[in-house]
Amino acid sequence: MGNDTTNAIYAEGLVKRYGDTTALAGVDLAVRPGTVLGLLGPNGAGKTTAVRVLATLIRPDAGHATVGGFDVVRQAHEVRKLIGLTGQYASVDEQLTGAENLIMIGRLLGFSRAAAKARARELLTRFDLLDAADRAAGKYSGGMRRRLDLAASLVGDPRLLYLDEPTTGLDPRSRNEVWDIVRGLVADGVSVLLTTQYLDEADQLADEIVVIDHGRVIATGTPEQLKARTGAQTVTVRAQLPEDLEKLVAEVRQVAAGAVDVRGDTVVAPVTDPGALTALVRRLDEAGLTVAEMALRSPSLDEVFLGLTGVAA
């Protein structure tokens, strides 16, 4: 996992309690420079608490964490100079225009009025909001507000960005727009800590993933490594003729590594043998069975998540 000098963000043994509730019970994580770390877990797992600790908004009860090499407790002011934070809900002022929101943040960060205006225009252009710059943020669509919120977190040009469920409530098109923005930021060298409830989002964006549950890390790895942990792929075969379905099930059962599921005219089964698909094709040919469709796929992150936490994503 490296250490606090080789990683953009490094945390070891983070503990946070609220009365009798333990939100974090010894969390370790590391974000390599210029990458996205996806922090996954069920509701109440401790994701937002971890982000709040790393953003210096709350102090851990135990453990150690650095951001950009600075300690989040002893050097909190230095950490805040390096980071941007976008929470689960847009935090912009709905009474102000898009431009006014960004200019206000720039001024709060110590920019001159001219510099704040220039930075606001730069970000509005980058996030395709220039045409709406003089419109009240309260009249923006959900996707536009999300883009404005992201722009607001970037006014200070942070090298580390915390995205806490950034696409909650967005339609698919708006989600894709946010994903493209995140990819662009990472390409520019920004390091990102992403919490999300959407497994496809983690699959699209994360270089590495940490899964936490009940305040503890229960799995780490790349998306592909986590998928491989299930130990099984899925073979799907659709019958060409309804009368062949029973025979098809019998042949699939010979290569399956678990229960065979029949869904209409389609037979689905887990397989662990790398040569299972080839063996099945051979068996079907020898049995004289013709199929309409056949596929072999790796497990999805949704299946990994369910297997690790016992909760559907």
Backbone bond lengths (Angstrom), bond angles and torsions (degrees), N, CA, C in turn:
res aa  C-N    CA-C-N  psi(-1)  N-CA   C-N-CA  omega(-1)  CA-C   N-CA-C  phi
1 M - - - 1.463 - - 1.524 111.61 -
2 G 1.325 117.60 -8.06 1.449 119.05 -178.95 1.511 111.26 81.31
3 N 1.343 116.54 -157.82 1.455 119.80 178.84 1.507 109.89 -144.97
4 D 1.350 115.87 -170.47 1.458 119.40 -173.45 1.518 113.65 -77.15
5 T 1.327 118.33 -0.98 1.460 119.96 175.91 1.516 112.75 -104.52
6 T 1.329 117.97 -22.07 1.460 120.87 -179.19 1.521 112.83 -98.82
7 N 1.330 118.10 -9.79 1.460 122.07 -178.68 1.519 111.47 -112.20
8 A 1.347 115.68 148.36 1.455 120.12 175.89 1.524 110.42 -65.91
9 I 1.331 116.00 -40.21 1.461 122.52 175.97 1.523 107.33 -131.67
10 Y 1.317 115.90 134.99 1.463 119.98 -179.91 1.525 108.70 -141.75
11 A 1.308 116.48 128.24 1.463 120.89 178.59 1.520 109.38 -134.54
12 E 1.320 115.19 140.45 1.460 120.45 -178.76 1.520 109.30 -139.22
13 G 1.332 115.46 120.90 1.459 121.64 173.55 1.516 114.93 64.98
14 L 1.338 118.06 34.98 1.466 120.42 -178.14 1.530 111.00 -67.12
15 V 1.323 115.67 129.53 1.462 122.66 178.03 1.525 108.27 -128.24
16 K 1.334 115.55 133.90 1.466 120.50 174.30 1.512 108.62 -143.42
17 R 1.340 114.55 126.72 1.470 119.76 -179.34 1.528 109.62 -121.02
18 Y 1.319 114.93 146.58 1.463 122.45 171.70 1.518 107.05 -124.36
19 G 1.327 115.98 94.71 1.453 118.66 -175.33 1.511 110.93 64.44
20 D 1.324 116.24 -124.50 1.465 121.02 179.42 1.526 112.69 -85.40
21 T 1.325 116.84 -3.30 1.467 121.01 -178.51 1.521 110.64 -97.07
22 T 1.324 116.43 127.41 1.463 121.80 176.47 1.525 108.48 -100.43
23 A 1.332 116.45 107.94 1.462 121.21 -178.71 1.523 111.50 -79.90
24 L 1.334 116.28 -37.79 1.466 122.17 176.12 1.521 107.39 -128.24
25 A 1.330 116.22 131.21 1.466 119.96 -174.54 1.522 111.73 -123.41
26 G 1.342 116.13 44.58 1.465 119.97 178.41 1.515 112.65 102.87
27 V 1.333 117.39 52.90 1.460 122.30 -174.57 1.531 110.92 -85.29
28 D 1.336 115.93 130.52 1.457 123.44 172.73 1.527 108.17 -112.65
29 L 1.323 117.14 137.10 1.463 120.59 172.95 1.519 109.69 -160.18
30 A 1.317 115.94 159.11 1.461 121.63 178.39 1.522 109.41 -147.28
31 V 1.327 116.19 138.10 1.462 122.33 176.69 1.521 107.66 -115.99
32 R 1.328 116.01 116.56 1.457 120.09 178.02 1.530 110.09 -72.51
33 P 1.329 118.12 148.48 1.470 120.44 -179.64 1.529 111.89 -56.61
34 G 1.324 115.80 136.44 1.455 120.98 176.19 1.511 115.24 70.11
35 T 1.345 117.60 25.42 1.463 121.25 179.02 1.522 109.96 -131.07
36 V 1.337 115.07 171.86 1.464 122.09 176.01 1.518 108.68 -112.63
37 L 1.334 116.11 124.45 1.461 120.98 171.66 1.519 107.77 -103.74
38 G 1.323 116.98 121.30 1.449 121.86 177.22 1.520 110.28 -90.03
39 L 1.324 116.78 125.31 1.465 122.42 178.29 1.521 107.54 -106.28
40 L 1.324 116.55 108.70 1.457 122.26 -173.93 1.517 110.89 -113.40
41 G 1.314 114.94 155.22 1.457 120.62 176.14 1.512 110.36 166.68
42 P 1.337 118.21 160.99 1.463 121.40 178.56 1.524 110.78 -65.01
43 N 1.318 116.64 168.66 1.467 120.56 173.17 1.527 109.55 -55.78
44 G 1.337 116.56 134.47 1.452 120.77 179.65 1.511 114.41 81.47
45 A 1.338 117.39 8.60 1.469 119.87 -177.54 1.518 112.27 -74.39
46 G 1.347 117.67 -23.10 1.458 120.80 -179.20 1.511 114.16 118.00
47 K 1.334 117.55 7.61 1.470 120.97 -176.14 1.530 111.77 -61.26
48 T 1.331 116.19 -53.11 1.464 119.66 -177.14 1.522 111.16 -66.19
49 T 1.328 117.58 -34.55 1.463 120.58 176.81 1.522 110.43 -61.62
50 A 1.337 117.23 -42.16 1.468 120.82 178.37 1.524 110.64 -61.84
51 V 1.339 116.35 -42.99 1.461 119.85 178.69 1.523 110.68 -62.57
52 R 1.310 117.54 -42.40 1.461 121.51 -178.81 1.531 111.50 -64.44
53 V 1.322 116.98 -36.18 1.472 119.90 175.61 1.525 109.97 -65.56
54 L 1.324 116.68 -47.56 1.462 121.10 -176.89 1.524 112.25 -69.88
55 A 1.342 116.76 -20.32 1.464 121.08 176.94 1.526 111.76 -92.50
56 T 1.331 117.40 6.33 1.475 124.74 179.49 1.526 112.70 66.10
57 L 1.322 118.12 18.88 1.463 120.58 179.00 1.522 111.64 -80.06
58 I 1.330 117.10 -28.16 1.464 121.98 174.24 1.526 107.89 -138.27
59 R 1.323 115.91 156.35 1.460 120.67 179.63 1.527 110.06 -96.76
60 P 1.321 116.76 139.89 1.471 118.51 175.05 1.519 110.22 -72.51
61 D 1.324 117.09 152.89 1.458 121.50 175.95 1.519 111.21 -81.18
62 A 1.331 115.51 -22.83 1.468 121.03 177.55 1.519 107.77 -159.77
63 G 1.332 115.83 164.17 1.450 120.60 -179.75 1.518 112.45 98.84
64 H 1.317 114.44 -177.62 1.461 121.44 -173.04 1.523 108.38 -143.76
65 A 1.325 116.70 139.31 1.467 120.27 177.96 1.520 109.44 -148.37
66 T 1.329 115.47 141.03 1.464 121.35 174.59 1.521 109.30 -128.53
67 V 1.314 114.86 148.57 1.459 122.47 175.84 1.523 107.06 -129.53
68 G 1.326 115.34 119.54 1.457 118.78 -175.35 1.510 112.57 60.72
69 G 1.329 117.23 26.00 1.451 122.10 -179.47 1.513 114.83 87.43
70 F 1.342 117.73 -3.48 1.466 121.81 -178.76 1.526 110.33 -102.03
71 D 1.316 116.20 138.25 1.453 121.70 179.95 1.532 110.18 -71.13
72 V 1.338 116.91 132.37 1.466 120.57 -174.20 1.525 112.82 -70.37
73 V 1.316 117.83 -17.43 1.467 120.91 178.25 1.526 110.67 -98.20
74 R 1.309 117.44 -55.37 1.467 121.11 -174.71 1.528 113.07 -76.30
75 Q 1.343 117.59 -26.21 1.459 121.11 -176.51 1.532 110.70 -126.08
76 A 1.329 115.05 41.80 1.462 120.64 -174.89 1.528 112.11 -57.79
77 H 1.330 117.44 -38.14 1.468 120.40 -178.50 1.525 110.81 -62.52
78 E 1.328 117.28 -40.36 1.467 120.65 179.04 1.532 110.63 -67.70
79 V 1.334 116.04 -37.69 1.469 119.58 178.35 1.526 110.53 -61.21
80 R 1.326 116.35 -43.92 1.466 120.63 -177.09 1.528 112.43 -62.60
81 K 1.315 116.89 -25.72 1.466 120.37 178.00 1.531 111.82 -70.69
82 L 1.328 116.25 -20.60 1.459 121.04 -173.08 1.515 114.34 -98.01
83 I 1.343 117.48 -17.72 1.467 119.38 -166.08 1.525 112.79 -112.94
84 G 1.323 114.21 157.34 1.456 123.07 167.60 1.514 107.48 -126.59
85 L 1.327 117.38 148.37 1.467 121.14 -176.10 1.514 110.16 -134.88
86 T 1.334 115.26 127.33 1.460 121.32 172.50 1.513 107.61 -119.67
87 G 1.340 116.25 116.95 1.455 120.64 -177.13 1.517 112.26 -83.19
88 Q 1.334 115.37 -169.38 1.458 120.73 -175.61 1.524 112.42 -70.99
89 Y 1.323 116.88 -23.62 1.462 120.22 -177.49 1.520 109.37 -129.23
90 A 1.335 115.97 147.26 1.460 120.49 -178.28 1.526 110.21 -58.07
91 S 1.322 115.68 133.56 1.467 120.62 -175.55 1.522 112.52 -110.82
92 V 1.325 117.68 11.72 1.457 119.94 -179.27 1.528 110.09 -75.76
93 D 1.331 115.48 159.15 1.459 122.13 178.18 1.523 108.70 -81.13
94 E 1.330 116.80 116.11 1.464 120.60 -174.72 1.517 112.97 -70.19
95 Q 1.351 117.84 -18.74 1.464 120.36 -179.79 1.530 111.69 -80.88
96 L 1.331 116.73 -23.30 1.460 120.88 -179.98 1.517 110.32 -89.16
97 T 1.307 116.24 156.69 1.459 120.54 175.17 1.526 108.98 -74.03
98 G 1.328 115.51 168.82 1.458 119.30 177.15 1.515 111.46 -57.47
99 A 1.337 116.36 -45.44 1.459 120.37 -179.66 1.523 111.25 -64.54
100 E 1.324 116.83 -42.24 1.462 120.18 -178.16 1.529 111.47 -64.26
101 N 1.329 117.21 -37.26 1.456 120.04 177.12 1.523 111.00 -59.14
102 L 1.311 116.94 -47.48 1.467 120.74 -176.81 1.526 111.65 -71.12
103 I 1.319 116.15 -38.38 1.471 119.33 178.01 1.518 110.40 -64.20
104 M 1.329 117.34 -41.89 1.456 120.86 178.85 1.518 110.81 -59.20
105 I 1.331 117.45 -44.81 1.463 120.53 -179.98 1.518 110.28 -64.13
106 G 1.330 116.55 -41.45 1.456 119.93 177.86 1.519 112.12 -59.34
107 R 1.328 116.06 -42.45 1.460 120.27 179.15 1.530 111.11 -65.53
108 L 1.353 116.61 -39.27 1.460 120.26 177.90 1.528 111.49 -64.89
109 L 1.325 115.86 -26.70 1.461 120.42 178.57 1.528 112.40 -85.02
110 G 1.333 115.99 -1.38 1.458 119.33 176.60 1.505 115.27 98.13
111 F 1.344 117.91 7.43 1.461 120.33 177.09 1.527 109.66 -69.01
112 S 1.331 116.78 150.05 1.458 119.96 168.83 1.521 107.65 -68.96
113 R 1.340 117.06 164.20 1.461 119.38 -179.63 1.526 111.25 -59.17
114 A 1.327 117.03 -42.92 1.464 120.79 -179.69 1.525 111.08 -64.11
115 A 1.340 116.17 -43.12 1.464 120.07 -179.51 1.523 110.93 -66.68
116 A 1.347 116.64 -38.14 1.464 120.33 178.91 1.521 110.89 -64.59
117 K 1.335 117.16 -42.22 1.465 121.06 178.43 1.525 110.79 -64.24
118 A 1.330 116.51 -41.95 1.463 120.32 -179.26 1.525 110.83 -64.71
119 R 1.352 116.77 -42.50 1.466 120.48 179.54 1.523 110.38 -66.37
120 A 1.323 117.46 -39.18 1.465 120.97 178.73 1.522 110.09 -62.14
121 R 1.302 117.31 -45.53 1.467 120.41 -179.26 1.534 110.51 -64.04
122 E 1.325 115.59 -40.23 1.463 120.07 179.28 1.528 110.69 -60.09
123 L 1.340 116.46 -45.62 1.466 120.38 -177.98 1.522 111.91 -72.60
124 L 1.321 117.82 -38.30 1.462 120.22 177.39 1.522 110.76 -61.96
125 T 1.314 116.29 -37.35 1.465 120.17 176.98 1.522 110.37 -67.65
126 R 1.326 116.30 -45.62 1.463 121.26 -177.70 1.510 112.17 -62.02
127 F 1.335 116.47 -35.48 1.465 120.73 -176.72 1.524 112.10 -98.14
128 D 1.326 116.92 15.68 1.466 123.08 176.10 1.530 111.59 56.71
129 L 1.332 115.80 45.76 1.465 121.33 -178.91 1.528 111.81 -123.36
130 L 1.316 117.17 7.33 1.461 119.37 -174.07 1.522 111.90 -62.21
131 D 1.334 117.37 -36.49 1.463 120.35 179.85 1.530 111.95 -66.88
132 A 1.327 116.68 -21.85 1.470 121.21 -179.89 1.527 112.01 -106.26
133 A 1.317 116.69 14.93 1.466 120.80 -174.35 1.517 112.77 -58.92
134 D 1.336 117.92 -35.18 1.461 121.52 -175.67 1.528 112.78 -99.57
135 R 1.344 116.48 14.07 1.456 121.23 178.43 1.526 109.14 -99.08
136 A 1.324 117.61 141.96 1.459 120.98 178.18 1.524 110.26 -59.03
137 A 1.323 117.29 135.90 1.457 121.32 -177.26 1.521 111.93 -60.27
138 G 1.337 117.12 -27.20 1.451 120.72 178.74 1.518 113.58 -64.81
139 K 1.340 116.95 -16.72 1.460 121.45 179.29 1.525 112.32 -98.62
140 Y 1.334 116.54 4.33 1.461 120.43 177.45 1.534 109.95 -75.95
141 S 1.326 116.14 153.91 1.463 120.56 171.12 1.525 108.56 -72.28
142 G 1.355 116.13 168.93 1.458 119.79 179.84 1.518 112.76 -58.17
143 G 1.333 116.20 -43.19 1.459 119.77 179.50 1.519 112.35 -66.05
144 M 1.338 117.00 -38.65 1.459 120.79 178.84 1.524 110.72 -66.34
145 R 1.326 116.71 -41.50 1.471 119.50 178.40 1.520 110.49 -62.13
146 R 1.335 115.80 -39.51 1.466 119.19 -179.57 1.520 110.08 -64.71
147 R 1.331 116.85 -41.57 1.460 120.15 178.48 1.530 110.68 -65.06
148 L 1.339 116.77 -38.71 1.460 120.26 177.92 1.530 110.15 -65.60
149 D 1.326 116.79 -39.53 1.460 121.20 178.56 1.529 110.59 -62.50
150 L 1.335 116.37 -41.90 1.459 120.37 176.71 1.525 110.70 -64.25
151 A 1.331 115.82 -42.26 1.465 119.75 178.25 1.523 110.34 -60.63
152 A 1.339 116.62 -40.13 1.463 120.57 179.96 1.526 111.36 -61.91
153 S 1.333 116.85 -36.35 1.465 120.09 -179.49 1.520 112.23 -73.47
154 L 1.339 116.50 -10.63 1.469 120.58 -176.66 1.522 113.38 -108.01
155 V 1.334 117.15 2.27 1.469 120.00 -178.17 1.524 110.86 -55.40
156 G 1.330 116.80 -41.86 1.457 120.70 -179.07 1.516 114.50 -82.66
157 D 1.343 118.13 10.12 1.466 124.10 179.77 1.531 111.82 53.06
158 P 1.346 117.19 55.84 1.474 119.90 -178.49 1.523 111.36 -69.79
159 R 1.315 115.81 150.46 1.461 120.58 175.91 1.521 110.90 -96.43
160 L 1.338 116.51 -7.85 1.459 121.18 176.12 1.518 108.10 -131.65
161 L 1.317 116.45 132.27 1.456 121.18 -175.46 1.517 109.78 -126.99
162 Y 1.337 116.06 129.09 1.458 121.96 175.62 1.522 108.14 -102.60
163 L 1.311 116.29 121.69 1.463 121.93 178.63 1.523 107.96 -116.18
164 D 1.327 116.50 106.32 1.463 121.93 -177.71 1.524 108.79 -98.11
165 E 1.343 115.32 98.68 1.468 122.56 -177.08 1.530 110.83 48.48
166 P 1.334 117.04 63.31 1.473 120.89 -170.62 1.520 115.37 -71.51
167 T 1.334 118.49 -17.01 1.466 118.85 -176.38 1.523 112.62 -113.35
168 T 1.334 116.82 17.23 1.466 120.37 178.36 1.530 110.68 -55.76
169 G 1.330 116.82 126.24 1.461 121.27 175.89 1.515 115.86 81.70
170 L 1.340 118.21 0.59 1.464 119.78 -178.63 1.522 111.37 -87.75
171 D 1.333 116.18 150.54 1.453 120.67 174.89 1.531 108.95 -74.73
172 P 1.350 118.07 164.81 1.471 120.86 -175.62 1.531 114.02 -55.51
173 R 1.330 117.45 -39.90 1.462 119.06 -179.37 1.527 110.97 -65.01
174 S 1.335 116.94 -43.97 1.463 120.54 179.74 1.525 110.99 -65.95
175 R 1.326 116.84 -36.76 1.464 120.18 176.77 1.515 110.78 -60.97
176 N 1.321 116.33 -44.21 1.461 120.09 179.48 1.523 111.36 -63.00
177 E 1.332 116.59 -35.92 1.465 119.97 177.75 1.526 110.54 -63.73
178 V 1.333 116.29 -43.57 1.465 120.11 178.70 1.520 110.05 -64.33
179 W 1.339 117.45 -41.64 1.462 120.53 178.38 1.526 110.91 -58.38
180 D 1.328 116.64 -43.61 1.467 120.06 179.54 1.519 111.21 -62.75
181 I 1.329 116.45 -38.30 1.468 120.41 178.08 1.526 109.87 -63.10
182 V 1.335 116.83 -45.52 1.467 120.62 -179.46 1.523 109.94 -61.89
183 R 1.333 117.32 -43.63 1.471 119.78 178.83 1.526 110.88 -60.04
184 G 1.330 116.57 -39.70 1.456 120.42 179.11 1.519 111.78 -64.92
185 L 1.331 116.66 -40.01 1.461 120.41 178.98 1.525 111.12 -64.34
186 V 1.327 116.54 -43.05 1.464 120.65 179.55 1.526 110.14 -64.81
187 A 1.327 116.49 -38.73 1.465 120.22 177.48 1.528 111.03 -61.61
188 D 1.334 116.38 -27.57 1.467 121.34 177.88 1.526 112.47 -85.11
189 G 1.348 117.01 1.42 1.454 120.36 176.37 1.508 116.04 100.32
190 V 1.346 117.78 4.46 1.463 120.68 179.37 1.531 109.55 -75.76
191 S 1.322 116.65 137.32 1.468 121.98 174.83 1.524 108.08 -94.01
192 V 1.336 117.09 138.02 1.463 120.98 -172.26 1.526 110.78 -127.64
193 L 1.339 114.83 131.83 1.466 121.74 168.58 1.519 106.68 -107.32
194 L 1.323 116.65 115.10 1.459 122.93 -173.35 1.515 110.61 -115.19
195 T 1.336 117.14 123.43 1.459 120.01 167.74 1.523 107.48 -104.90
196 T 1.305 116.55 141.16 1.459 119.40 -177.47 1.518 110.67 -156.38
197 Q 1.334 115.18 152.38 1.454 122.43 172.44 1.530 110.51 -96.45
198 Y 1.342 115.74 -9.17 1.459 120.11 -175.36 1.527 109.94 -98.44
199 L 1.333 115.49 113.90 1.451 119.29 -177.00 1.523 112.15 -67.64
200 D 1.341 117.29 -33.00 1.459 118.83 177.88 1.524 110.62 -66.69
201 E 1.334 116.72 -29.92 1.466 120.59 177.51 1.525 110.58 -65.79
202 A 1.316 116.75 -45.11 1.460 120.41 177.08 1.516 110.80 -63.11
203 D 1.333 116.27 -40.35 1.457 120.64 179.45 1.525 110.75 -62.58
204 Q 1.333 117.28 -38.26 1.459 122.57 -178.68 1.521 112.44 -72.81
205 L 1.337 117.49 -38.46 1.464 120.22 -166.65 1.524 115.32 -109.53
206 A 1.322 118.24 -32.78 1.466 120.33 -168.25 1.522 112.73 -81.02
207 D 1.341 114.77 133.64 1.466 120.26 171.30 1.524 109.40 -80.26
208 E 1.328 115.95 -36.26 1.459 122.09 176.49 1.519 108.85 -138.74
209 I 1.328 115.66 158.34 1.465 121.21 -176.64 1.518 109.53 -131.85
210 V 1.334 115.28 139.36 1.460 121.90 169.40 1.527 106.92 -119.01
211 V 1.317 116.94 124.69 1.469 121.76 178.01 1.518 107.88 -103.34
212 I 1.352 116.19 124.61 1.465 119.72 177.21 1.527 109.58 -119.43
213 D 1.312 115.07 150.24 1.459 121.42 178.04 1.526 107.69 -149.54
214 H 1.326 116.38 131.88 1.466 121.54 -176.72 1.522 111.41 52.01
215 G 1.344 115.60 40.01 1.455 120.94 174.49 1.511 115.86 77.42
216 R 1.337 117.73 7.69 1.464 121.21 -179.13 1.527 110.88 -123.44
217 V 1.321 116.50 146.77 1.464 121.42 174.50 1.524 108.08 -75.94
218 I 1.333 115.69 124.77 1.469 118.76 -179.37 1.528 112.30 -113.42
219 A 1.341 117.38 -10.31 1.473 119.93 177.53 1.514 109.22 -166.29
220 T 1.324 115.99 146.83 1.468 122.16 173.93 1.516 108.64 -141.32
221 G 1.329 115.86 157.02 1.455 120.85 176.79 1.505 111.73 147.67
222 T 1.310 116.87 177.68 1.451 121.18 173.84 1.527 108.37 -73.11
223 P 1.346 118.00 162.85 1.470 118.47 176.55 1.523 112.44 -53.72
224 E 1.333 117.31 -40.95 1.466 119.74 -178.53 1.526 111.38 -68.73
225 Q 1.331 116.81 -37.79 1.468 119.33 178.03 1.528 111.62 -64.02
226 L 1.331 116.13 -40.29 1.463 119.23 179.08 1.525 111.25 -67.12
227 K 1.330 115.91 -39.34 1.464 118.84 177.73 1.525 111.00 -62.81
228 A 1.327 115.79 -37.65 1.465 120.26 -178.46 1.526 111.56 -67.66
229 R 1.348 117.22 -21.71 1.462 120.35 -178.77 1.516 112.97 -65.04
230 T 1.323 117.70 -23.98 1.463 119.33 179.28 1.524 111.33 -69.06
231 G 1.356 115.83 -22.14 1.451 120.38 176.08 1.506 115.31 74.33
232 A 1.317 118.68 8.42 1.457 119.50 -177.26 1.520 111.04 -144.60
233 Q 1.335 114.18 145.33 1.449 121.64 168.56 1.528 107.02 -106.44
234 T 1.312 115.15 173.70 1.467 119.33 -178.90 1.520 109.94 -122.02
235 V 1.338 115.90 128.42 1.456 120.63 175.09 1.529 108.10 -101.73
236 T 1.321 115.66 135.45 1.464 121.79 -179.74 1.524 108.42 -126.05
237 V 1.320 116.44 127.57 1.467 121.49 -179.24 1.523 108.82 -132.08
238 R 1.329 116.00 128.94 1.464 120.28 178.58 1.517 109.63 -109.31
239 A 1.335 116.07 128.40 1.465 121.96 -176.60 1.524 111.54 -68.70
240 Q 1.329 115.52 141.48 1.466 120.58 174.94 1.525 110.22 -77.53
241 L 1.340 116.00 -40.87 1.461 122.20 -178.60 1.526 109.53 -120.99
242 P 1.325 118.45 133.12 1.471 121.33 -179.62 1.523 113.23 -55.58
243 E 1.332 116.71 -34.78 1.458 119.30 -177.65 1.531 113.05 -71.25
244 D 1.361 116.80 -12.86 1.472 120.22 179.23 1.526 112.82 -90.11
245 L 1.337 117.10 -4.02 1.461 119.85 -171.11 1.525 112.44 -60.45
246 E 1.321 117.80 -43.53 1.462 120.67 -177.77 1.524 111.04 -63.30
247 K 1.342 116.69 -42.73 1.466 120.39 178.07 1.530 110.62 -65.42
248 L 1.344 116.00 -37.63 1.453 121.02 179.85 1.529 110.82 -62.56
249 V 1.311 115.61 -43.88 1.467 120.11 177.83 1.524 110.47 -58.97
250 A 1.315 116.95 -42.46 1.471 121.10 -179.03 1.526 110.87 -62.37
251 E 1.325 117.76 -39.54 1.471 120.81 -179.56 1.528 111.11 -71.79
252 V 1.323 117.36 -40.98 1.469 120.47 178.93 1.522 110.21 -63.72
253 R 1.321 116.28 -36.39 1.458 120.91 -179.17 1.537 111.25 -60.46
254 Q 1.327 117.61 -28.13 1.465 121.91 -178.47 1.523 112.73 -70.59
255 V 1.336 118.30 -22.11 1.471 120.76 -179.51 1.525 112.21 -111.96
256 A 1.343 116.77 -6.35 1.460 120.91 -175.15 1.529 111.64 -73.91
257 A 1.342 114.48 149.54 1.465 120.68 177.71 1.527 111.31 -106.15
258 G 1.327 116.21 11.95 1.446 120.90 -179.41 1.515 109.94 -168.90
259 A 1.311 116.63 -162.85 1.458 121.22 -176.73 1.529 111.25 -64.97
260 V 1.314 116.07 140.15 1.467 123.34 177.22 1.516 108.67 -93.30
261 D 1.328 116.23 129.24 1.466 121.91 -176.54 1.522 109.10 -111.94
262 V 1.331 116.76 129.59 1.465 121.78 177.99 1.518 108.77 -106.05
263 R 1.324 116.20 120.28 1.466 122.12 -179.16 1.523 107.93 -121.86
264 G 1.333 115.68 92.65 1.461 119.63 -176.05 1.510 110.18 67.68
265 D 1.345 116.67 -118.89 1.466 120.48 178.88 1.527 111.91 -97.89
266 T 1.351 116.82 12.98 1.464 121.62 -175.78 1.523 110.79 -115.42
267 V 1.327 115.27 137.02 1.458 122.58 179.43 1.521 108.09 -110.45
268 V 1.331 117.14 128.40 1.470 123.10 -176.89 1.518 108.89 -126.02
269 A 1.352 116.51 136.20 1.464 119.55 -179.74 1.522 110.25 -155.34
270 P 1.345 117.31 148.13 1.467 120.63 174.47 1.519 110.43 -78.65
271 V 1.335 116.34 145.61 1.457 121.45 176.70 1.520 108.66 -136.95
272 T 1.342 116.38 146.86 1.461 121.15 178.42 1.522 112.61 -118.47
273 D 1.310 117.42 -18.65 1.466 122.31 -179.76 1.528 109.20 -78.36
274 P 1.347 118.92 123.39 1.465 121.19 178.96 1.529 113.49 -57.50
275 G 1.350 115.86 -24.98 1.455 119.31 -179.47 1.515 113.68 -96.29
276 A 1.339 117.10 14.12 1.463 120.77 -174.53 1.521 112.42 -62.89
277 L 1.322 117.06 -41.75 1.465 119.27 -177.44 1.520 110.59 -66.62
278 T 1.333 116.67 -42.39 1.468 120.11 177.77 1.523 110.88 -62.24
279 A 1.327 115.59 -42.19 1.469 119.72 179.59 1.526 110.50 -64.15
280 L 1.332 116.81 -38.75 1.459 119.82 -179.42 1.516 110.98 -67.38
281 V 1.327 117.12 -41.61 1.470 120.34 177.67 1.526 110.20 -58.96
282 R 1.313 116.34 -42.37 1.466 120.82 179.70 1.537 110.59 -63.99
283 R 1.327 117.33 -44.07 1.460 121.24 -178.72 1.529 110.73 -64.44
284 L 1.342 116.92 -41.64 1.456 120.15 179.76 1.516 111.26 -64.98
285 D 1.336 115.81 -38.29 1.464 119.90 179.16 1.528 110.55 -65.48
286 E 1.330 115.46 -43.52 1.471 119.14 -179.85 1.521 111.45 -66.33
287 A 1.359 116.63 -30.52 1.464 120.51 179.66 1.528 112.06 -84.69
288 G 1.344 116.54 -5.03 1.466 119.96 179.65 1.521 113.11 71.79
289 L 1.320 117.47 27.64 1.460 121.72 -178.98 1.526 110.78 -98.28
290 T 1.314 116.07 130.73 1.462 121.84 175.83 1.521 108.97 -105.62
291 V 1.328 116.45 134.08 1.458 120.59 -178.76 1.520 110.14 -115.91
292 A 1.339 115.78 154.30 1.462 121.23 -179.75 1.523 111.75 -83.91
293 E 1.332 115.32 -28.34 1.472 118.92 -176.30 1.518 109.39 -159.15
294 M 1.345 116.36 145.00 1.452 121.48 177.00 1.522 108.30 -147.05
295 A 1.332 116.79 136.65 1.461 119.81 -178.96 1.511 110.22 -151.12
296 L 1.328 115.37 152.67 1.455 122.67 174.50 1.521 107.13 -128.15
297 R 1.340 116.95 123.63 1.461 119.38 -178.22 1.518 111.24 -130.00
298 S 1.337 113.90 154.10 1.464 120.28 175.33 1.522 109.02 -77.01
299 P 1.335 118.29 160.95 1.462 120.16 177.32 1.519 110.46 -65.89
300 S 1.315 116.43 150.20 1.455 121.20 176.98 1.526 109.46 -85.87
301 L 1.331 116.59 164.02 1.454 119.92 175.04 1.524 111.12 -63.07
302 D 1.326 117.10 -29.10 1.465 120.08 176.81 1.525 110.77 -59.68
303 E 1.334 115.98 -42.55 1.460 120.57 -179.96 1.528 110.66 -69.20
304 V 1.343 115.88 -37.34 1.462 119.79 176.78 1.535 109.49 -63.31
305 F 1.332 116.28 -46.63 1.463 122.54 -178.96 1.522 110.68 -58.44
306 L 1.321 116.54 -45.76 1.459 121.51 179.50 1.524 110.65 -63.87
307 G 1.341 116.10 -41.23 1.458 119.50 -179.92 1.519 112.84 -66.69
308 L 1.343 116.82 -34.60 1.457 120.56 -177.53 1.529 112.72 -80.50
309 T 1.334 116.68 -40.14 1.459 120.46 -171.96 1.512 114.32 -106.59
310 G 1.338 116.48 -17.20 1.465 120.06 -175.62 1.503 112.54 74.78
311 V 1.345 116.41 9.84 1.463 121.86 -179.51 1.513 108.42 -123.67
312 A 1.341 116.32 135.79 1.466 119.95 176.00 1.515 110.25 -72.25
313 A 1.310 116.63 141.94 1.470 120.93 -179.69 1.507 110.09 -74.34
